[in-house]
């Protein structure tokens, strides 16, 4: 190969590399441009590109799943109603916080387990057997804890006493969702990291203005958050130093009993969390109850 061809090839490689680097920066540049110029079209272009890049699970893909995975998708799809939060809980931020958004950011991972039982009485007995070694106190604790069997919620005390038969995760979780004109974005680091860099991390520390006040965005971060909020709703992390980008509720885990007739959801709602109970009735997963059980 002659020197001219070598030079030409080298220049082509340099140009391609430059365009590649420019492409990597283009998304963050698009957000910055939209903010500086007040250009809503550029802001919309960023989210539209994100939405088109990751498709929801197709009917054929869903039909090829195992029965257990179908149950995970089915329960999540029924439970995940950010535009109707009062159906599952009463958020401290209100029930209509997402009613004016153009997009929701949906978790792209979900954990699930199969356990020997979700019978709270049996779980409590297992907990006592593991933790109460003094037989003279066992009857007292048994009578005390058994008063708590009327509710299905397990809380932190009994959660670690469940006997797991199987644990797994869906790492590329893309459920089929329909919220009318609201676009569906799946949580992908390629885009969420860009949003984090755009928003930066200026904030008031936890407890400023009141011991119970969460950390809050301030200055340039607050201004950029307000700008992007015309498309999506984002919360600053309660403890400070991070953003909570997911559109809530976020399902942390779904636990099935061995027969897969009962399921318990552990979920997060911004700075709170709770549990929801599902029963399979006439071969359909049905929400029985849902409640907040903890707050940060």
Buried (B, 14 or more C-beta within 10 A) or exposed (E): EEEEEEEEEEEEEEEEEEEEEEEEEBBBBBBBBBBEEEEEEBBBBBBBEBBEEBEBBEEEEBEEBEEEBEBBBBBBBBBBBBBEBEEBBEBEBEBEBBEEBBBBBBBBEBBBBBBBBBEBEBBBBBBBEEEBEEEEEEEEBEEEBBEBEEEBBBEEEBBEBBEEEEEEEBEEBBBBBEBEEBBBBBBBEEBBEBBBEBBBBBBBEBEBEEEEEBBBBBEEBBEBBEBBEEBBBBBBBBEBEEBBBBBBBBBEBBBBBBEEEBBBBBBBBBBBBBBBBBBBEEEEBEBEEBBBBEEE
